[in-house]
Amino acid sequence: MSETSDSTNPSGIKVLVQKYKGQIGIGLLVLYVFLLGLGTVGEIWEIEWILDLPLFRPPGKY
């Protein structure tokens, strides 16, 4: 009676990660390249709204 779905079961999460490992990797790579490009554009052209994002602030500047 008490069946759990695969998405809530920890072993189900492992199955999903193994099933979609390629797509997850490509997604993370695209996200990394996007953030790298955004930071580069902000530094080169000194775009303040990009440089003020918490991700791109230097340590100690909050």
C-alpha positions as CSV (number, residue, x, y, z in Angstrom):
1,M,0.0,0.0,0.0
2,S,2.7,2.5,0.8
3,E,4.6,2.7,-2.5
4,T,7.0,5.6,-2.9
5,S,7.8,7.1,-6.2
6,D,11.4,6.9,-7.6
7,S,11.8,10.7,-7.4
8,T,11.5,10.8,-3.6
9,N,13.5,7.7,-2.9
10,P,17.3,8.3,-2.5
11,S,18.0,5.3,-4.7
12,G,15.6,6.7,-7.2
13,I,17.6,9.9,-7.3
14,K,20.7,7.9,-8.1
15,V,18.9,6.1,-10.9
16,L,17.7,9.5,-12.3
17,V,21.3,10.9,-12.1
18,Q,22.7,7.9,-13.9
19,K,20.0,8.0,-16.5
20,Y,20.5,11.7,-17.3
21,K,24.2,12.0,-16.5
22,G,25.1,13.3,-20.0
23,Q,22.3,16.0,-20.0
24,I,23.3,17.1,-16.5
25,G,26.9,17.4,-17.5
26,I,26.1,19.4,-20.7
27,G,23.8,21.7,-18.7
28,L,26.5,22.4,-16.1
29,L,29.0,23.0,-18.8
30,V,26.7,25.5,-20.6
31,L,26.0,27.3,-17.3
32,Y,29.8,27.5,-16.5
33,V,30.6,28.9,-20.0
34,F,27.7,31.4,-19.7
35,L,28.9,32.7,-16.3
36,L,32.5,32.8,-17.5
37,G,31.4,34.9,-20.5
38,L,29.2,37.2,-18.4
39,G,32.1,37.9,-16.0
40,T,34.5,38.5,-18.9
41,V,32.1,41.0,-20.5
42,G,31.6,42.7,-17.2
43,E,35.3,43.1,-16.7
44,I,36.3,44.2,-20.2
45,W,33.5,46.8,-20.7
46,E,33.2,47.6,-16.9
47,I,29.5,47.0,-16.8
48,E,28.7,47.8,-13.2
49,W,25.4,45.8,-12.8
50,I,27.3,42.7,-13.8
51,L,30.2,43.4,-11.5
52,D,27.8,44.1,-8.6
53,L,26.3,40.7,-8.8
54,P,27.2,38.7,-5.6
55,L,28.9,36.0,-7.7
56,F,31.4,38.5,-9.2
57,R,32.1,40.7,-6.1
58,P,35.6,40.4,-4.7
59,P,35.9,38.8,-1.3
60,G,35.2,41.2,1.5
61,K,33.1,43.7,-0.6
62,Y,29.5,43.2,0.5
